[in-house]
Amino acid sequence: MVVLSEEMDGAMEIDAIALKRHPSSQPQANFQQLTISMGLCETDTLSENYEDNYIPGTKTTVLDASGFTVNAPAGDEWFYVNLEEPYWYNGEDNLILEFEWPGGSGSLYVYHWFTGENRAVNGGYGSGSGYLEGNIPHMLLSGTLSFDQMTFGRIKTILIQ
C-alpha cells in the first residue's frame, strides 16, 4: 500500500506499525515467513507490479520472520508490530508498506478505509504482481520524528535527537 506524503507528519524513523483489530477477527494469527518491506514511491497510485512502484534502491526489509504470531487485543483495539530494522522515512516522498507471507493459521482482520484510488496491491505470495484496490488499513506508524532546525528570536537552535 502507499501512504501519501501529505498524510505523514514529516521525516521520521519508523520502528513499529500499529493496526486496529476488527471485532470479527480471531485474537491470534500465525504467519509463515512474514516479511515487511518499506520504500519510497513517486506516484499517488500503484501499478499491479509490486517492484515497479518503488523508487529504485529504496525498498528495505524491516521485518523478516520465519514464523510470526500476532496476539491481538480485544476488537477495536490497536496492536503493534515491532520492526527488526527501523526505517528512515524522508518526509518528502510517498511511503510504500509491503506485507508478504505464504500462509499461516487463524484469521486477523483489521479496519480499512476506502481511499477512492488504487493505493493497494493484493495478490498471491511470490507472484510479483496482484490486483489493484482502494482499501488500505487504519495504521499508526510509531517512531521518532525529525525536528527541523528553527530560529527563536535571535537565538539559533539545532535540536539533536
C-alpha positions in Angstrom: 0.0 0.0 0.0 1.1 3.6 -0.5 0.8 6.3 2.2 0.9 9.8 0.7 3.5 12.2 2.0 0.8 14.7 3.0 -0.7 12.0 5.3 2.7 11.8 7.1 3.9 14.2 9.7 7.3 14.8 8.2 10.5 12.8 8.4 10.7 10.1 11.0 12.4 6.9 11.9 9.7 4.2 11.9 10.2 1.4 14.4 6.7 -0.1 14.7 3.4 -0.3 12.8 0.1 -0.4 14.7 -3.1 -1.8 13.2 -6.7 -1.7 14.6 -8.2 -5.2 15.1 -11.7 -5.7 13.8 -14.0 -7.4 16.4 -14.9 -10.2 14.0 -11.3 -11.3 13.9 -9.7 -14.1 16.0 -7.4 -12.8 18.7 -4.4 -14.8 17.4 -3.0 -15.4 13.9 0.2 -17.2 12.9 2.1 -16.1 9.7 4.7 -18.3 7.9 7.7 -16.3 6.7 6.3 -12.9 7.3 8.3 -10.2 5.5 7.5 -6.5 5.8 9.3 -4.1 3.4 9.2 -0.3 3.2 10.3 2.1 0.5 9.6 5.3 -1.4 7.2 5.9 -4.2 6.9 8.8 -6.7 3.2 8.3 -7.6 0.0 8.6 -5.6 -1.5 5.4 -7.1 0.2 2.0 -7.6 0.7 -0.3 -10.6 -0.1 -4.0 -10.5 3.7 -5.0 -10.5 5.0 -4.7 -6.9 8.6 -3.7 -7.8 7.6 -1.1 -10.3 6.1 1.0 -7.6 9.3 1.6 -5.7 11.8 4.4 -6.4 14.8 2.2 -7.3 17.1 1.3 -4.5 14.7 2.4 -1.7 13.0 -1.0 -0.9 14.2 -2.1 2.5 13.2 -5.2 4.5 12.3 -4.1 8.0 11.0 -7.5 9.3 11.8 -11.0 8.2 10.4 -13.6 10.5 10.3 -17.4 9.7 7.2 -17.6 12.0 5.3 -14.7 13.4 2.4 -14.8 15.8 0.1 -11.8 16.5 -1.7 -11.8 19.8 -4.2 -9.0 19.2 -6.1 -7.4 22.0 -9.9 -7.2 22.1 -11.7 -6.0 19.0 -11.5 -2.2 18.3 -8.1 -2.1 19.9 -4.7 -1.3 18.4 -1.9 -3.8 18.3 1.8 -3.2 17.4 4.2 -5.0 15.1 7.7 -4.0 16.1 10.2 -3.9 13.2 13.6 -5.6 13.4 15.1 -2.8 11.5 13.9 0.8 11.8 13.1 2.6 8.5 14.1 6.2 7.9 11.3 8.0 6.1 12.5 11.2 4.4 9.2 13.2 4.9 9.0 14.1 1.2 8.2 11.1 -1.0 5.2 8.7 -0.6 5.8 5.7 1.5 5.2 2.1 0.5 4.5 -0.7 3.0 4.5 -4.2 1.7 3.4 -7.3 3.8 4.2 -10.7 2.4 3.5 -14.2 3.8 2.9 -17.6 2.1 0.4 -19.0 4.6 -0.4 -19.4 8.2 -3.3 -20.1 10.6 -6.0 -18.0 12.2 -7.7 -15.0 10.7 -6.7 -11.5 11.6 -9.0 -8.7 10.3 -8.2 -5.1 10.7 -10.1 -1.9 10.0 -9.7 -0.4 6.5 -10.7 2.8 4.8 -11.5 3.4 1.2 -9.2 5.9 -0.5 -11.0 6.2 -3.8 -7.8 5.4 -5.7 -5.6 2.4 -6.4 -3.4 2.7 -3.4 -3.0 -1.0 -2.6 -2.0 -4.1 -4.5 -3.1 -7.6 -3.3 -2.2 -10.9 -4.8 -0.6 -14.3 -4.4 2.6 -14.7 -2.5 5.7 -14.7 -4.7 3.7 -13.8 -7.9 5.3 -10.4 -8.4 2.0 -8.7 -9.2 -1.6 -8.6 -8.0 -4.8 -6.8 -8.3 -5.3 -3.1 -7.5 -7.7 -1.8 -4.9 -8.5 1.4 -2.9 -8.8 -0.1 0.6 -5.9 0.3 3.0 -5.7 -0.5 6.7 -6.1 2.0 9.5 -2.5 2.3 10.7 -0.3 4.2 13.1 3.4 4.5 12.3 5.4 4.7 15.5 8.9 6.1 15.8 10.9 9.2 16.3 10.0 12.4 14.5 12.7 14.5 12.9 12.8 18.0 14.4 13.5 20.9 12.0 16.1 23.5 12.8 14.4 26.6 13.9 15.2 30.2 14.9 13.7 31.7 18.1 14.2 35.4 18.1 17.9 35.9 17.7 18.9 32.5 19.1 19.6 29.8 16.5 18.9 26.3 17.8 19.7 22.9 16.4 17.7 20.2 18.0 19.5 16.8 18.1 17.8 13.6 18.7 
